[in-house]
Amino acid sequence: MSEFFVSRWVPRPGHVQEDDRGGLPRGFRAAGVSAHVKPSGAKDLGLLVADAPETVSAARFTRSGVLAAPVIVSREHADVSRLRAVVANSGNANAATGRQGVDDALATQAAAAQVAGVEQIATAVASTGVIGVPLPLDRLLAGLEEVRGELRTDGDRDFAEAIRTTDKSAKRASLVVELPSGDVRLTAQCKGAGMIQPNFATMLCFVQTDAQLEQETAELLLGVTVKRSFDRISVDGQLSTNDTVVLMASGTSGVKVEPLSEDELRLGEALDALLRQLALMIVADGEGSKRTGRVVVSGEDPAVLEHVARAVANSPLVKTALHGGDPNWGRIAQAVGGALLDSSPLHFDIAIEGVTVFADGSALRFDEAALNAAVQRDEVEYVVALPGEGAETEVFFSDLSHEYVTINAEYTT
């Protein structure tokens, strides 16, 4: 039984196997330590290093109008196509901290580059935690000196722990991908649980492979797979200031993935499955979450479908019904109607777990006992069919619980 591919919505590709050995692909080292950014003393500072000079990379960042200092530094003071190191901290977002925040992120970048033995321009910076609090720079710099002696090929577990905030557990994966030209490894470490909304989420994700890629291939694969994963999730409809995803390819396997080849297709399928499962783990780990929902909307206008899907996924009424295991399709109908405000009346269909409950403007009879049982599962699917055809979209979302309110009411205390 798969330990990583646990969602019915993300089947494991046949050429992908989970790697029981763990650890990072060839050419990578990582570490995670406590820099005492978190009052608990838990690990909160991680460093990831690619030792191969020929490493190529690609990155994606939040599109929020309020950018955290590490995002500014990584976008404007690093070459994201040739990254060889990533330094990440939790416990402090270094967001809304002004010029001092940028200076602190630059100092962190310079120190991490020195520890990693790479150029500063080849080093990305990432942070997650409380917004509006100055970064404790002295503690981070002291922590980086400790990291120097901790870097190792199996340090991904500690690195994953170091980037957690309200996550219930570290999110990580280690895979072997069978390509026609040879086997390669694909690993990832990810965090995210609250302040989650497509475009993309309050999350950090770092992906490594020992496949040999052209930079354009890395850029293409990451762009496509992020759109199908982290762009498709919502916990609370809140867009973060710090979102960062980085893909690094060391090339140390000797397996060259040519553009437009079968190797590229299969590696893309593996990366797609990896990121989609990580995205669903974020939703399932949504603060206080009990169930995960998937809303699929079909019709003819992609922009309308997207608007409707997000309206359903972010509706507090739909989310509380999901939490309570209640097949209250009227809440879905009102969310669709709210998204289509001032439109001409539309006849559309609603199905829950394959059972059509509403069609052509009228409620239908259905086996209530069977549907009540179906929505008690950990994953619940809703399908909305608008008039027309030719387009479809999806959003994965978490429920809304009492615990979510408690966690976020007490977050900074």
Number of C-alpha atoms within 10 A of each C-alpha: 5 10 7 17 21 14 17 9 15 16 13 20 15 10 15 23 16 19 15 10 9 17 19 26 26 21 20 27 23 28 28 30 22 23 28 18 22 17 8 10 11 18 23 30 33 30 29 27 26 26 18 16 13 16 24 25 27 24 22 19 21 22 16 14 9 13 18 28 28 32 25 19 22 25 16 11 18 19 18 23 19 19 29 31 29 24 28 26 30 26 26 20 24 32 26 18 18 13 10 14 24 21 16 22 27 21 16 25 29 20 20 31 23 16 18 26 14 19 16 23 20 20 29 32 26 29 29 29 23 17 19 15 15 17 24 14 17 12 14 24 19 14 20 27 15 18 23 16 10 17 23 17 18 17 21 28 19 22 29 27 26 26 31 27 23 17 19 15 12 19 23 23 26 25 24 19 26 18 19 14 13 14 16 24 22 25 24 23 22 26 30 30 26 28 19 26 25 23 21 26 32 27 29 21 25 19 24 24 30 27 28 22 24 17 17 14 20 22 19 13 20 23 14 13 20 20 16 18 22 30 19 24 29 33 31 25 19 17 22 26 28 28 28 25 20 21 23 30 31 25 24 20 18 14 18 18 23 15 15 9 11 14 21 20 16 20 24 19 18 24 25 22 22 27 24 26 24 26 28 27 23 30 28 24 24 29 28 21 22 21 25 26 26 23 22 22 27 25 18 15 15 15 10 16 25 18 16 27 27 26 22 29 30 23 21 17 19 26 27 18 20 29 23 17 21 17 23 17 19 15 18 27 19 16 23 23 17 16 19 17 10 8 9 7 10 12 13 19 21 23 19 21 15 13 18 18 21 21 15 13 13 11 14 11 10 12 9 12 8 10 18 14 12 20 22 16 13 15 21 21 18 23 21 26 19 22 14 11 11 9 13 18 20 22 25 28 33 32 31 27 21 12 13 17 13 12 14 14 10 8 11 9 5
